[in-house]
């Protein structure tokens, strides 16, 4: 699957199938600190991702 990361900006290829939480662990990203988007939909950490999917991962940013 093609995974687009925004910080730092890069695109990586990752073999599926795997759950969102497995993908984040493989990329050394904290599950609670990132949003995972498949197509136009926000997905949960237990959703399965496949080789044909295009994924975007964004960090959670909060401010006051």
N, CA, C and O atoms as a Tripos MOL2 file, in Angstrom:
@<TRIPOS>MOLECULE
protein
  256   255    64     0     0
PROTEIN
NO_CHARGES

@<TRIPOS>ATOM
      1 N           0.8470   -1.1750    0.0000 N.3       1 UNK1
      2 CA          0.0000    0.0000    0.0000 C.3       1 UNK1
      3 C           0.8890    1.2320    0.0000 C.2       1 UNK1
      4 O           2.0200    1.2010    0.4850 O.2       1 UNK1
      5 N           0.3680    2.2990   -0.5430 N.am      2 UNK2
      6 CA          1.0970    3.5600   -0.5630 C.3       2 UNK2
      7 C           0.6810    4.3670    0.6600 C.2       2 UNK2
      8 O          -0.5050    4.6060    0.8870 O.2       2 UNK2
      9 N           1.6740    4.7830    1.4440 N.am      3 UNK3
     10 CA          1.4110    5.5170    2.6790 C.3       3 UNK3
     11 C           2.0720    6.8870    2.5810 C.2       3 UNK3
     12 O           3.2860    6.9940    2.4100 O.2       3 UNK3
     13 N           1.2620    7.9230    2.6930 N.am      4 UNK4
     14 CA          1.7620    9.2970    2.6480 C.3       4 UNK4
     15 C           1.8150    9.8270    4.0730 C.2       4 UNK4
     16 O           0.8110    9.8390    4.7840 O.2       4 UNK4
     17 N           3.0020   10.2670    4.4760 N.am      5 UNK5
     18 CA          3.1990   10.8460    5.8140 C.3       5 UNK5
     19 C           3.4670   12.3340    5.6490 C.2       5 UNK5
     20 O           4.0880   12.7610    4.6760 O.2       5 UNK5
     21 N           2.9890   13.1250    6.6170 N.am      6 UNK6
     22 CA          3.1290   14.5710    6.4670 C.3       6 UNK6
     23 C           4.2400   15.1940    7.2990 C.2       6 UNK6
     24 O           4.6700   16.3060    6.9920 O.2       6 UNK6
     25 N           4.7200   14.5250    8.3370 N.am      7 UNK7
     26 CA          5.7880   15.1090    9.1690 C.3       7 UNK7
     27 C           6.8190   14.0630    9.5250 C.2       7 UNK7
     28 O           6.5640   13.2810   10.4410 O.2       7 UNK7
     29 N           7.9570   13.9880    8.8750 N.am      8 UNK8
     30 CA          8.3280   14.7630    7.6890 C.3       8 UNK8
     31 C           7.6070   14.2340    6.4570 C.2       8 UNK8
     32 O           7.2110   13.0690    6.4070 O.2       8 UNK8
     33 N           7.4410   15.1010    5.4670 N.am      9 UNK9
     34 CA          6.7130   14.7410    4.2490 C.3       9 UNK9
     35 C           7.4840   13.6770    3.4760 C.2       9 UNK9
     36 O           8.6260   13.8810    3.0630 O.2       9 UNK9
     37 N           6.8190   12.5280    3.2920 N.am     10 UNK10
     38 CA          7.4130   11.4460    2.5070 C.3      10 UNK10
     39 C           6.3240   10.4390    2.1770 C.2      10 UNK10
     40 O           5.2650   10.4190    2.8050 O.2      10 UNK10
     41 N           6.6020    9.5990    1.1760 N.am     11 UNK11
     42 CA          5.6970    8.5230    0.8000 C.3      11 UNK11
     43 C           6.4730    7.2240    0.8640 C.2      11 UNK11
     44 O           7.5980    7.1380    0.3690 O.2      11 UNK11
     45 N           5.8680    6.2040    1.4780 N.am     12 UNK12
     46 CA          6.5170    4.9000    1.5920 C.3      12 UNK12
     47 C           5.5570    3.8200    1.1080 C.2      12 UNK12
     48 O           4.3390    3.9890    1.1490 O.2      12 UNK12
     49 N           6.1280    2.7040    0.6460 N.am     13 UNK13
     50 CA          5.3480    1.5280    0.2610 C.3      13 UNK13
     51 C           5.4420    0.5140    1.3860 C.2      13 UNK13
     52 O           6.5340    0.2190    1.8730 O.2      13 UNK13
     53 N           4.3040   -0.0190    1.7980 N.am     14 UNK14
     54 CA          4.2490   -0.9950    2.8840 C.3      14 UNK14
     55 C           3.3970   -2.1680    2.4090 C.2      14 UNK14
     56 O           2.3520   -1.9730    1.7880 O.2      14 UNK14
     57 N           3.8440   -3.3760    2.7030 N.am     15 UNK15
     58 CA          3.0930   -4.5780    2.3320 C.3      15 UNK15
     59 C           1.9150   -4.7890    3.2750 C.2      15 UNK15
     60 O           2.0420   -4.6250    4.4880 O.2      15 UNK15
     61 N           0.7780   -5.1510    2.7120 N.am     16 UNK16
     62 CA         -0.3990   -5.5020    3.4900 C.3      16 UNK16
     63 C          -0.6740   -6.9760    3.2980 C.2      16 UNK16
     64 O           0.1050   -7.6540    2.6280 O.2      16 UNK16
     65 N          -1.7270   -7.4900    3.8470 N.am     17 UNK17
     66 CA         -2.6730   -6.7650    4.6950 C.3      17 UNK17
     67 C          -2.1570   -6.6360    6.1150 C.2      17 UNK17
     68 O          -1.3810   -7.4660    6.5890 O.2      17 UNK17
     69 N          -2.5970   -5.5900    6.7810 N.am     18 UNK18
     70 CA         -2.2830   -5.3980    8.2010 C.3      18 UNK18
     71 C          -3.2490   -4.3970    8.7960 C.2      18 UNK18
     72 O          -3.8510   -3.5920    8.0860 O.2      18 UNK18
     73 N          -3.3880   -4.4600   10.1020 N.am     19 UNK19
     74 CA         -4.2440   -3.5140   10.8030 C.3      19 UNK19
     75 C          -3.5430   -2.1640   10.9040 C.2      19 UNK19
     76 O          -2.3180   -2.0740   10.8270 O.2      19 UNK19
     77 N          -4.3420   -1.1260   11.0760 N.am     20 UNK20
     78 CA         -3.8170    0.2320   11.2100 C.3      20 UNK20
     79 C          -2.7720    0.2940   12.3190 C.2      20 UNK20
     80 O          -1.7000    0.8680   12.1270 O.2      20 UNK20
     81 N          -3.0750   -0.2930   13.4820 N.am     21 UNK21
     82 CA         -2.1240   -0.2230   14.5950 C.3      21 UNK21
     83 C          -0.8170   -0.9380   14.2660 C.2      21 UNK21
     84 O           0.2370   -0.5250   14.7520 O.2      21 UNK21
     85 N          -0.8510   -1.9960   13.4580 N.am     22 UNK22
     86 CA          0.3750   -2.6850   13.0360 C.3      22 UNK22
     87 C           1.1850   -1.8050   12.0920 C.2      22 UNK22
     88 O           2.4130   -1.7610   12.1750 O.2      22 UNK22
     89 N           0.4920   -1.1020   11.1910 N.am     23 UNK23
     90 CA          1.1640   -0.1810   10.2720 C.3      23 UNK23
     91 C           1.8740    0.9170   11.0510 C.2      23 UNK23
     92 O           3.0360    1.2170   10.7810 O.2      23 UNK23
     93 N           1.1850    1.5160   12.0150 N.am     24 UNK24
     94 CA          1.7920    2.5920   12.7980 C.3      24 UNK24
     95 C           3.0010    2.0900   13.5830 C.2      24 UNK24
     96 O           4.0230    2.7730   13.6510 O.2      24 UNK24
     97 N           2.8940    0.9130   14.1690 N.am     25 UNK25
     98 CA          4.0390    0.3380   14.8950 C.3      25 UNK25
     99 C           5.2210    0.1130   13.9570 C.2      25 UNK25
    100 O           6.3640    0.4130   14.3050 O.2      25 UNK25
    101 N           4.9380   -0.4180   12.7620 N.am     26 UNK26
    102 CA          6.0010   -0.6710   11.7830 C.3      26 UNK26
    103 C           6.7210    0.6150   11.3940 C.2      26 UNK26
    104 O           7.9220    0.6060   11.1220 O.2      26 UNK26
    105 N           5.9810    1.7200   11.3690 N.am     27 UNK27
    106 CA          6.5590    3.0200   11.0100 C.3      27 UNK27
    107 C           7.0700    3.7850   12.2310 C.2      27 UNK27
    108 O           7.4610    4.9480   12.1230 O.2      27 UNK27
    109 N           7.0660    3.1250   13.3960 N.am     28 UNK28
    110 CA          7.5160    3.7390   14.6510 C.3      28 UNK28
    111 C           6.7300    4.9990   15.0030 C.2      28 UNK28
    112 O           7.2990    6.0060   15.4240 O.2      28 UNK28
    113 N           5.4060    4.9220   14.8230 N.am     29 UNK29
    114 CA          4.5200    6.0350   15.1410 C.3      29 UNK29
    115 C           3.5830    5.6230   16.2760 C.2      29 UNK29
    116 O           3.1590    4.4700   16.3490 O.2      29 UNK29
    117 N           3.2680    6.5590   17.1500 N.am     30 UNK30
    118 CA          2.3850    6.3050   18.2880 C.3      30 UNK30
    119 C           0.9310    6.3330   17.8090 C.2      30 UNK30
    120 O           0.4960    7.3050   17.1910 O.2      30 UNK30
    121 N           0.1880    5.2710   18.0950 N.am     31 UNK31
    122 CA         -1.2010    5.1480   17.6460 C.3      31 UNK31
    123 C          -2.0340    6.3440   18.0910 C.2      31 UNK31
    124 O          -2.7640    6.9210   17.2850 O.2      31 UNK31
    125 N          -1.9350    6.7220   19.3580 N.am     32 UNK32
    126 CA         -2.7550    7.8080   19.9080 C.3      32 UNK32
    127 C          -2.3720    9.1870   19.3800 C.2      32 UNK32
    128 O          -3.1270   10.1410   19.5660 O.2      32 UNK32
    129 N          -1.2410    9.3120   18.7400 N.am     33 UNK33
    130 CA         -0.7600   10.6150   18.2870 C.3      33 UNK33
    131 C          -0.9240   10.8380   16.7840 C.2      33 UNK33
    132 O          -0.4410   11.8350   16.2480 O.2      33 UNK33
    133 N          -1.6170    9.8970   16.0920 N.am     34 UNK34
    134 CA         -1.7450   10.0100   14.6390 C.3      34 UNK34
    135 C          -3.1470    9.6630   14.1640 C.2      34 UNK34
    136 O          -3.8250    8.8060   14.7320 O.2      34 UNK34
    137 N          -3.5650   10.3510   13.1050 N.am     35 UNK35
    138 CA         -4.8210   10.0540   12.4250 C.3      35 UNK35
    139 C          -4.4780    9.3100   11.1450 C.2      35 UNK35
    140 O          -3.5340    9.6700   10.4420 O.2      35 UNK35
    141 N          -5.2500    8.2680   10.8450 N.am     36 UNK36
    142 CA         -5.0220    7.4870    9.6320 C.3      36 UNK36
    143 C          -6.2530    7.6300    8.7460 C.2      36 UNK36
    144 O          -7.3820    7.3960    9.1770 O.2      36 UNK36
    145 N          -6.0080    8.0220    7.4920 N.am     37 UNK37
    146 CA         -7.0810    8.2930    6.5450 C.3      37 UNK37
    147 C          -6.9170    7.3650    5.3490 C.2      37 UNK37
    148 O          -5.8470    7.2900    4.7460 O.2      37 UNK37
    149 N          -8.0020    6.6550    5.0140 N.am     38 UNK38
    150 CA         -8.0250    5.7820    3.8340 C.3      38 UNK38
    151 C          -9.0370    6.3740    2.8740 C.2      38 UNK38
    152 O         -10.2310    6.4140    3.1710 O.2      38 UNK38
    153 N          -8.5630    6.8390    1.7160 N.am     39 UNK39
    154 CA         -9.4520    7.5530    0.7990 C.3      39 UNK39
    155 C          -9.8680    8.8530    1.4500 C.2      39 UNK39
    156 O          -9.0280    9.7060    1.7370 O.2      39 UNK39
    157 N         -11.1670    9.0090    1.6850 N.am     40 UNK40
    158 CA        -11.6870   10.2040    2.3610 C.3      40 UNK40
    159 C         -12.1670    9.9010    3.7720 C.2      40 UNK40
    160 O         -12.7870   10.7480    4.4150 O.2      40 UNK40
    161 N         -11.8800    8.6870    4.2590 N.am     41 UNK41
    162 CA        -12.4310    8.2500    5.5390 C.3      41 UNK41
    163 C         -11.3670    8.0770    6.6110 C.2      41 UNK41
    164 O         -10.3060    7.5010    6.3690 O.2      41 UNK41
    165 N         -11.6670    8.5830    7.7890 N.am     42 UNK42
    166 CA        -10.8360    8.3510    8.9640 C.3      42 UNK42
    167 C         -11.0710    6.9130    9.4100 C.2      42 UNK42
    168 O         -12.2190    6.4800    9.5060 O.2      42 UNK42
    169 N         -10.0000    6.1650    9.6860 N.am     43 UNK43
    170 CA        -10.1520    4.7570   10.0630 C.3      43 UNK43
    171 C          -9.6420    4.5210   11.4810 C.2      43 UNK43
    172 O          -8.8070    5.2670   11.9920 O.2      43 UNK43
    173 N         -10.1650    3.4640   12.1040 N.am     44 UNK44
    174 CA         -9.7810    3.1180   13.4690 C.3      44 UNK44
    175 C          -8.5490    2.2240   13.4610 C.2      44 UNK44
    176 O          -8.1540    1.7040   12.4170 O.2      44 UNK44
    177 N          -7.9500    2.0520   14.6220 N.am     45 UNK45
    178 CA         -6.7130    1.2790   14.7270 C.3      45 UNK45
    179 C          -6.8970   -0.2030   14.4250 C.2      45 UNK45
    180 O          -5.9150   -0.8880   14.1380 O.2      45 UNK45
    181 N          -8.1240   -0.7210   14.4800 N.am     46 UNK46
    182 CA         -8.3720   -2.1390   14.2160 C.3      46 UNK46
    183 C          -8.7920   -2.4320   12.7770 C.2      46 UNK46
    184 O          -9.0030   -3.5930   12.4250 O.2      46 UNK46
    185 N          -8.9180   -1.4070   11.9470 N.am     47 UNK47
    186 CA         -9.3260   -1.6180   10.5560 C.3      47 UNK47
    187 C          -8.1860   -2.2460    9.7550 C.2      47 UNK47
    188 O          -7.0160   -1.9120    9.9430 O.2      47 UNK47
    189 N          -8.5540   -3.1650    8.8570 N.am     48 UNK48
    190 CA         -7.5670   -3.8200    7.9970 C.3      48 UNK48
    191 C          -7.2520   -2.9360    6.8000 C.2      48 UNK48
    192 O          -8.1360   -2.3090    6.2170 O.2      48 UNK48
    193 N          -5.9780   -2.9020    6.4500 N.am     49 UNK49
    194 CA         -5.5020   -2.1710    5.2820 C.3      49 UNK49
    195 C          -4.8960   -3.1810    4.3090 C.2      49 UNK49
    196 O          -4.2800   -4.1630    4.7240 O.2      49 UNK49
    197 N          -5.0760   -2.9310    3.0140 N.am     50 UNK50
    198 CA         -4.6290   -3.8690    1.9830 C.3      50 UNK50
    199 C          -3.6900   -3.1810    1.0000 C.2      50 UNK50
    200 O          -3.6010   -1.9530    0.9660 O.2      50 UNK50
    201 N          -2.9890   -3.9860    0.1980 N.am     51 UNK51
    202 CA         -1.9920   -3.4650   -0.7350 C.3      51 UNK51
    203 C          -2.5530   -2.4140   -1.6920 C.2      51 UNK51
    204 O          -1.8180   -1.5210   -2.1140 O.2      51 UNK51
    205 N          -3.8250   -2.4980   -2.0420 N.am     52 UNK52
    206 CA         -4.4130   -1.5600   -3.0020 C.3      52 UNK52
    207 C          -4.8010   -0.2220   -2.3720 C.2      52 UNK52
    208 O          -5.1470    0.7190   -3.0860 O.2      52 UNK52
    209 N          -4.7460   -0.1300   -1.0420 N.am     53 UNK53
    210 CA         -5.1850    1.0830   -0.3460 C.3      53 UNK53
    211 C          -4.1590    2.2060   -0.4540 C.2      53 UNK53
    212 O          -2.9520    1.9720   -0.5020 O.2      53 UNK53
    213 N          -4.6740    3.4270   -0.4900 N.am     54 UNK54
    214 CA         -3.8330    4.6150   -0.3810 C.3      54 UNK54
    215 C          -4.1580    5.2540    0.9590 C.2      54 UNK54
    216 O          -5.3050    5.5910    1.2520 O.2      54 UNK54
    217 N          -3.1180    5.4100    1.7600 N.am     55 UNK55
    218 CA         -3.2660    5.8260    3.1500 C.3      55 UNK55
    219 C          -2.5360    7.1440    3.3760 C.2      55 UNK55
    220 O          -1.4620    7.3790    2.8220 O.2      55 UNK55
    221 N          -3.1330    7.9920    4.1920 N.am     56 UNK56
    222 CA         -2.4600    9.2160    4.6320 C.3      56 UNK56
    223 C          -2.4080    9.1850    6.1550 C.2      56 UNK56
    224 O          -3.3980    8.8650    6.8130 O.2      56 UNK56
    225 N          -1.2490    9.5190    6.7040 N.am     57 UNK57
    226 CA         -1.0880    9.5640    8.1540 C.3      57 UNK57
    227 C          -0.7300   10.9900    8.5460 C.2      57 UNK57
    228 O           0.2360   11.5680    8.0480 O.2      57 UNK57
    229 N          -1.5400   11.5480    9.4590 N.am     58 UNK58
    230 CA         -1.3140   12.9150    9.9350 C.3      58 UNK58
    231 C          -1.1330   12.9000   11.4450 C.2      58 UNK58
    232 O          -1.8170   12.1540   12.1470 O.2      58 UNK58
    233 N          -0.2190   13.7160   11.9450 N.am     59 UNK59
    234 CA         -0.0850   13.8170   13.4030 C.3      59 UNK59
    235 C          -1.2660   14.5910   13.9840 C.2      59 UNK59
    236 O          -1.8080   15.4940   13.3460 O.2      59 UNK59
    237 N          -1.6510   14.2290   15.1930 N.am     60 UNK60
    238 CA         -2.6920   14.9680   15.9080 C.3      60 UNK60
    239 C          -2.0370   16.2250   16.4600 C.2      60 UNK60
    240 O          -1.0090   16.1600   17.1330 O.2      60 UNK60
    241 N          -2.6450   17.3680   16.1680 N.am     61 UNK61
    242 CA         -2.1010   18.6460   16.6340 C.3      61 UNK61
    243 C          -3.1830   19.3410   17.4470 C.2      61 UNK61
    244 O          -4.3190   19.4870   16.9960 O.2      61 UNK61
    245 N          -2.8190   19.7630   18.6370 N.am     62 UNK62
    246 CA         -3.7860   20.4890   19.4610 C.3      62 UNK62
    247 C          -3.1820   21.8230   19.8640 C.2      62 UNK62
    248 O          -1.9640   21.9770   19.9470 O.2      62 UNK62
    249 N          -4.0300   22.7440   20.1040 N.am     63 UNK63
    250 CA         -3.5600   24.0680   20.5000 C.3      63 UNK63
    251 C          -4.5710   24.7130   21.4330 C.2      63 UNK63
    252 O          -5.6880   24.2290   21.6110 O.2      63 UNK63
    253 N          -4.1510   25.7990   22.0090 N.am     64 UNK64
    254 CA         -5.0500   26.4380   22.9540 C.3      64 UNK64
    255 C          -5.2350   27.8850   22.6880 C.2      64 UNK64
    256 O          -5.9720   28.5560   23.4110 O.2      64 UNK64
@<TRIPOS>BOND
     1     1     2 1
     2     2     3 1
     3     3     4 2
     4     3     5 am
     5     5     6 1
     6     6     7 1
     7     7     8 2
     8     7     9 am
     9     9    10 1
    10    10    11 1
    11    11    12 2
    12    11    13 am
    13    13    14 1
    14    14    15 1
    15    15    16 2
    16    15    17 am
    17    17    18 1
    18    18    19 1
    19    19    20 2
    20    19    21 am
    21    21    22 1
    22    22    23 1
    23    23    24 2
    24    23    25 am
    25    25    26 1
    26    26    27 1
    27    27    28 2
    28    27    29 am
    29    29    30 1
    30    30    31 1
    31    31    32 2
    32    31    33 am
    33    33    34 1
    34    34    35 1
    35    35    36 2
    36    35    37 am
    37    37    38 1
    38    38    39 1
    39    39    40 2
    40    39    41 am
    41    41    42 1
    42    42    43 1
    43    43    44 2
    44    43    45 am
    45    45    46 1
    46    46    47 1
    47    47    48 2
    48    47    49 am
    49    49    50 1
    50    50    51 1
    51    51    52 2
    52    51    53 am
    53    53    54 1
    54    54    55 1
    55    55    56 2
    56    55    57 am
    57    57    58 1
    58    58    59 1
    59    59    60 2
    60    59    61 am
    61    61    62 1
    62    62    63 1
    63    63    64 2
    64    63    65 am
    65    65    66 1
    66    66    67 1
    67    67    68 2
    68    67    69 am
    69    69    70 1
    70    70    71 1
    71    71    72 2
    72    71    73 am
    73    73    74 1
    74    74    75 1
    75    75    76 2
    76    75    77 am
    77    77    78 1
    78    78    79 1
    79    79    80 2
    80    79    81 am
    81    81    82 1
    82    82    83 1
    83    83    84 2
    84    83    85 am
    85    85    86 1
    86    86    87 1
    87    87    88 2
    88    87    89 am
    89    89    90 1
    90    90    91 1
    91    91    92 2
    92    91    93 am
    93    93    94 1
    94    94    95 1
    95    95    96 2
    96    95    97 am
    97    97    98 1
    98    98    99 1
    99    99   100 2
   100    99   101 am
   101   101   102 1
   102   102   103 1
   103   103   104 2
   104   103   105 am
   105   105   106 1
   106   106   107 1
   107   107   108 2
   108   107   109 am
   109   109   110 1
   110   110   111 1
   111   111   112 2
   112   111   113 am
   113   113   114 1
   114   114   115 1
   115   115   116 2
   116   115   117 am
   117   117   118 1
   118   118   119 1
   119   119   120 2
   120   119   121 am
   121   121   122 1
   122   122   123 1
   123   123   124 2
   124   123   125 am
   125   125   126 1
   126   126   127 1
   127   127   128 2
   128   127   129 am
   129   129   130 1
   130   130   131 1
   131   131   132 2
   132   131   133 am
   133   133   134 1
   134   134   135 1
   135   135   136 2
   136   135   137 am
   137   137   138 1
   138   138   139 1
   139   139   140 2
   140   139   141 am
   141   141   142 1
   142   142   143 1
   143   143   144 2
   144   143   145 am
   145   145   146 1
   146   146   147 1
   147   147   148 2
   148   147   149 am
   149   149   150 1
   150   150   151 1
   151   151   152 2
   152   151   153 am
   153   153   154 1
   154   154   155 1
   155   155   156 2
   156   155   157 am
   157   157   158 1
   158   158   159 1
   159   159   160 2
   160   159   161 am
   161   161   162 1
   162   162   163 1
   163   163   164 2
   164   163   165 am
   165   165   166 1
   166   166   167 1
   167   167   168 2
   168   167   169 am
   169   169   170 1
   170   170   171 1
   171   171   172 2
   172   171   173 am
   173   173   174 1
   174   174   175 1
   175   175   176 2
   176   175   177 am
   177   177   178 1
   178   178   179 1
   179   179   180 2
   180   179   181 am
   181   181   182 1
   182   182   183 1
   183   183   184 2
   184   183   185 am
   185   185   186 1
   186   186   187 1
   187   187   188 2
   188   187   189 am
   189   189   190 1
   190   190   191 1
   191   191   192 2
   192   191   193 am
   193   193   194 1
   194   194   195 1
   195   195   196 2
   196   195   197 am
   197   197   198 1
   198   198   199 1
   199   199   200 2
   200   199   201 am
   201   201   202 1
   202   202   203 1
   203   203   204 2
   204   203   205 am
   205   205   206 1
   206   206   207 1
   207   207   208 2
   208   207   209 am
   209   209   210 1
   210   210   211 1
   211   211   212 2
   212   211   213 am
   213   213   214 1
   214   214   215 1
   215   215   216 2
   216   215   217 am
   217   217   218 1
   218   218   219 1
   219   219   220 2
   220   219   221 am
   221   221   222 1
   222   222   223 1
   223   223   224 2
   224   223   225 am
   225   225   226 1
   226   226   227 1
   227   227   228 2
   228   227   229 am
   229   229   230 1
   230   230   231 1
   231   231   232 2
   232   231   233 am
   233   233   234 1
   234   234   235 1
   235   235   236 2
   236   235   237 am
   237   237   238 1
   238   238   239 1
   239   239   240 2
   240   239   241 am
   241   241   242 1
   242   242   243 1
   243   243   244 2
   244   243   245 am
   245   245   246 1
   246   246   247 1
   247   247   248 2
   248   247   249 am
   249   249   250 1
   250   250   251 1
   251   251   252 2
   252   251   253 am
   253   253   254 1
   254   254   255 1
   255   255   256 2
@<TRIPOS>SUBSTRUCTURE
     1 UNK1         2 RESIDUE 1 A UNK
     2 UNK2         6 RESIDUE 1 A UNK
     3 UNK3        10 RESIDUE 1 A UNK
     4 UNK4        14 RESIDUE 1 A UNK
     5 UNK5        18 RESIDUE 1 A UNK
     6 UNK6        22 RESIDUE 1 A UNK
     7 UNK7        26 RESIDUE 1 A UNK
     8 UNK8        30 RESIDUE 1 A UNK
     9 UNK9        34 RESIDUE 1 A UNK
    10 UNK10       38 RESIDUE 1 A UNK
    11 UNK11       42 RESIDUE 1 A UNK
    12 UNK12       46 RESIDUE 1 A UNK
    13 UNK13       50 RESIDUE 1 A UNK
    14 UNK14       54 RESIDUE 1 A UNK
    15 UNK15       58 RESIDUE 1 A UNK
    16 UNK16       62 RESIDUE 1 A UNK
    17 UNK17       66 RESIDUE 1 A UNK
    18 UNK18       70 RESIDUE 1 A UNK
    19 UNK19       74 RESIDUE 1 A UNK
    20 UNK20       78 RESIDUE 1 A UNK
    21 UNK21       82 RESIDUE 1 A UNK
    22 UNK22       86 RESIDUE 1 A UNK
    23 UNK23       90 RESIDUE 1 A UNK
    24 UNK24       94 RESIDUE 1 A UNK
    25 UNK25       98 RESIDUE 1 A UNK
    26 UNK26      102 RESIDUE 1 A UNK
    27 UNK27      106 RESIDUE 1 A UNK
    28 UNK28      110 RESIDUE 1 A UNK
    29 UNK29      114 RESIDUE 1 A UNK
    30 UNK30      118 RESIDUE 1 A UNK
    31 UNK31      122 RESIDUE 1 A UNK
    32 UNK32      126 RESIDUE 1 A UNK
    33 UNK33      130 RESIDUE 1 A UNK
    34 UNK34      134 RESIDUE 1 A UNK
    35 UNK35      138 RESIDUE 1 A UNK
    36 UNK36      142 RESIDUE 1 A UNK
    37 UNK37      146 RESIDUE 1 A UNK
    38 UNK38      150 RESIDUE 1 A UNK
    39 UNK39      154 RESIDUE 1 A UNK
    40 UNK40      158 RESIDUE 1 A UNK
    41 UNK41      162 RESIDUE 1 A UNK
    42 UNK42      166 RESIDUE 1 A UNK
    43 UNK43      170 RESIDUE 1 A UNK
    44 UNK44      174 RESIDUE 1 A UNK
    45 UNK45      178 RESIDUE 1 A UNK
    46 UNK46      182 RESIDUE 1 A UNK
    47 UNK47      186 RESIDUE 1 A UNK
    48 UNK48      190 RESIDUE 1 A UNK
    49 UNK49      194 RESIDUE 1 A UNK
    50 UNK50      198 RESIDUE 1 A UNK
    51 UNK51      202 RESIDUE 1 A UNK
    52 UNK52      206 RESIDUE 1 A UNK
    53 UNK53      210 RESIDUE 1 A UNK
    54 UNK54      214 RESIDUE 1 A UNK
    55 UNK55      218 RESIDUE 1 A UNK
    56 UNK56      222 RESIDUE 1 A UNK
    57 UNK57      226 RESIDUE 1 A UNK
    58 UNK58      230 RESIDUE 1 A UNK
    59 UNK59      234 RESIDUE 1 A UNK
    60 UNK60      238 RESIDUE 1 A UNK
    61 UNK61      242 RESIDUE 1 A UNK
    62 UNK62      246 RESIDUE 1 A UNK
    63 UNK63      250 RESIDUE 1 A UNK
    64 UNK64      254 RESIDUE 1 A UNK
